[in-house]
Amino acid sequence: MERDNAYPKEVLTQEQLDAIRRFDTCTIANAIECFGVRLRNEGFTRPGLSCVTGSDERILGYAATYRVKSADPPVTGGRFDDRTDWWGEIERLPRPRIAVCESIDTDSGAGACIGEVHAAILKAFGCSGAITNGSVRDLDGIRNLGLPVFAASLTVSHSFMHVIDFGVPVEIFGLKVRPGDLLYADCHGVFAIPIEIAAELQEVAERMRRQDRRIIEVCLAPDFAPEKLLQAIRESDKC
């Protein structure tokens, strides 16, 4: 697969990144819909992915993509740590980075895509987390490293795991990811944030959260009445 050189032309400030992290993925996803930059059924992972290192983890960063295979021995090269050529590709990306690893095996759980050593290497190169459609092992060691990992399953062996290419578009549970895409993940899943609207998301997300809280408060109030709920909904300008 041909390498993709479409790295982000815009990079968010630390303040802008922190503003996004204040909200969960669901709130940010709702805010993105207000801009009409993509269809509502695009840009996020489908069910099957979970944060294996902890349910309360959140990661935000630019995608460092690569593809791996474990069912068969590599035709050339060796294990993932023999492919030092992809280190330079990672360092071309702004920080924070998220490693996005697509297993292309028919059985994506044939071998662990990420283990403790691999996680340590990713962290050393500025990755704040990792996402894979494959399996993970050495869970306690990865947790001790403080690297959140989203994966499909756990397994005991890395089998013939090796990197086949990097810096290319990948697909994780229906989410198509290009190198440098801004990703946000928590217990609900992973989605891509269009960089052209990222700096404006905080204001929209805050307004939508206030509106949602108003409706919830009406529903939980001792004097609840359908008329009050209808009024709160009508006064809610989602976008």
N, C-alpha and C positions, 0 to 999 in steps of 0.2 A: 504494500500500500504506500502511495506517495505521501511524503511528509507534508504536513500542513504548517505553513509559516504565518498564518493569520493570528498573530499574537495581539493582545489587547492594545488598542491605540490610546485608550483612556485608562487611567489607574486611579482608584479611589484613595482619598487620604485616610489616615488612621481614624480620624474623627468620623468620617462617613461610614467606614466599616463598622465601627463601634455602634453607630446609630442603628444600623441594620440588625446587629446582634441583639438589640434590646427587644426585638419581636420574634415570635416563633415563625416557623416556615409558613404556617397557614395564613397568618396575618399578612406577611409579605407577599404571598401568592395572591391574596385578594387585592392587595394594593397594585400589583403588576397588571391585573385585569383592567384597572381603570385607565390605563394608558393605551389599550388597544393595539399593542405591538405584536401580539401573536394570538392564535386561537386558544380558547380556554382549556382545550384538551391536549395541549402541547407543553413541553418544557419541564416535565417532572417524571420521576420514576413511578412505575407501576408496583403493585404489592409484591412482596417477596424479599425485599431488602430490609435489614435491621441493623441497628448499632450494637454490635456484639460486645463492645467494651463498656457499655453503660447506657441506660435508657434516657438519661438527662443530658447527653452530650450534644453540643452544637458546633459545627465547623463552617467556616466561611473562607473561601480562597479561590485562587486561579488554578484551573485544571492543568496538571502535568500528566498527560495521557501516555499509556503504553499498553501493548497487548502481549499476552502470555499464553503458553501452551504447556500442559503437563502430562498428557496421556502417552506421548511418544518421546523418545530421546531427540534432542536437537540435531538437525542435519549438520549444522556448523556451530562452533562456539560451545558454551557450557552453561553453567547455572546462571541465575539472575545476577549474581555478584561478579561474574566474569564480564558482564556487559557494561564496562565503565564508560562507553561512549555516550550513554544516555544521561550521564550526570551533567554534562555541559548543556544538554537540552533543558533539563530542569532549571538550571541556573539562569537561563534566558528569561524565565518568567518572573514577574513581580511577586513580592511576598504579601500576604501569606499564600502558600501553595497547598493544593490538595492533590495527592496522588490518585489517579483514576485508572484502575487496572481492569481491562476487559479480558476475561478468559474466553478463548475461542474454541475450547474443547466442546465436543457434543455433550459430554458430562462435565459441567463446569466445576464439579466438586471432586474431580479425579485427583487433584493434588492441591496443597495449600498455595494460594497466590501470595500470601503475606504471612510471615512468621516473625519471631522476635528480632532476629538479625536484620531481616529486610526492613522491619519497622524502624529499627535504629538508624539504618542508612537513610530512609526517607526523612526522618526527623532531623538528621544532620544536615540535609539539604533543604531545610526550611519548610517542610510539609507540616501543616497543622492537623492533618488527618488523612485518611485513605478511604477510598470507595472501590469496591469490586463486586462483580456479579458472581465471583467464585468463592472459594473457601478460605478459611483462616485457621492457623494453629498457634500454639504458644500463647494462649490467651492471657494467662497471668503475667507473662513477661511483657506483652504489649501494653497491658494496663499499667504496669509499673513504669513503663516509658512515658506514659501520659499521652499516647497517640490514639485519638478516637478512630475506630475503624468500623465502617459500614460494609457488611458482607451478606452473602446468601446463606452460608452455613459454616460449620466447623469441621475439621478433619484432622487426622493424626500425622499424615505424611505429606511431604512436598512432592513426592513422586519424581517425575522428570521436568519439574517446573523450569521454564526458561523464557526469557524475553525474546519475542520475535521481531517487534518493531516498536517505535516510540515516536512521539510528536505527531500522531495521526488521529483522525476522528475515531471515536469509540462509541459503543452503545451499552448502557447499563440499565437493564430492566425498562426498556422503552425510551430512555432518555438519551438522545444523541448529544455527545459532548465533543467539542473541538478544543484543541490546545489553547489555553488562555481563557476559556469561558469562566465567568464568575459563578461559582456554585455555593449553595447554602443547603445545609443538611441538619436535621434533628430527628427525633423519634418518629416523625411522620413520613420521612423520606427525603429525597434530594431533588432540587430543581435549579435551573439555570436562571440567573438574573440578567436581563438585557442591560449591558453596560451603559447604554445611552440614557437610561432612565434611573439608574441606580442611585444617583445623588438626590433624586426627588422623592424617593420612596418613604423616607422618614415622616415627612409631613402628611402624606396621604395615609400611611399606616396608622399614625396617631389619631387622625380624624375618624377613620373607620373603626378603630378600637373604642373610641368614645361613643360612637353611635351604637355599636354592638352592646356595650355595657349598659347603655340607656334602656335598650329593649330587654336585656336580661333582668335589670332591676325592676322593670315594670312587671315582668313575669313572676318574680319572687316576692313582690310586695304583698303585705297582708290584705290590702284593699284592691287586689287585682280585679280588673274588669276587662272584658274583651274590647270595649270601646277605647280604653287607655292604651291597650296593646296596638290597636289599629292606628291610633294617633301617633304613637311612637314610631311605628313602621313608616307611616307617611311622612313624618318629619325627618326620617333618616335618608340623607342624600349619600348613597354609598360611594359615589365617585365625585 
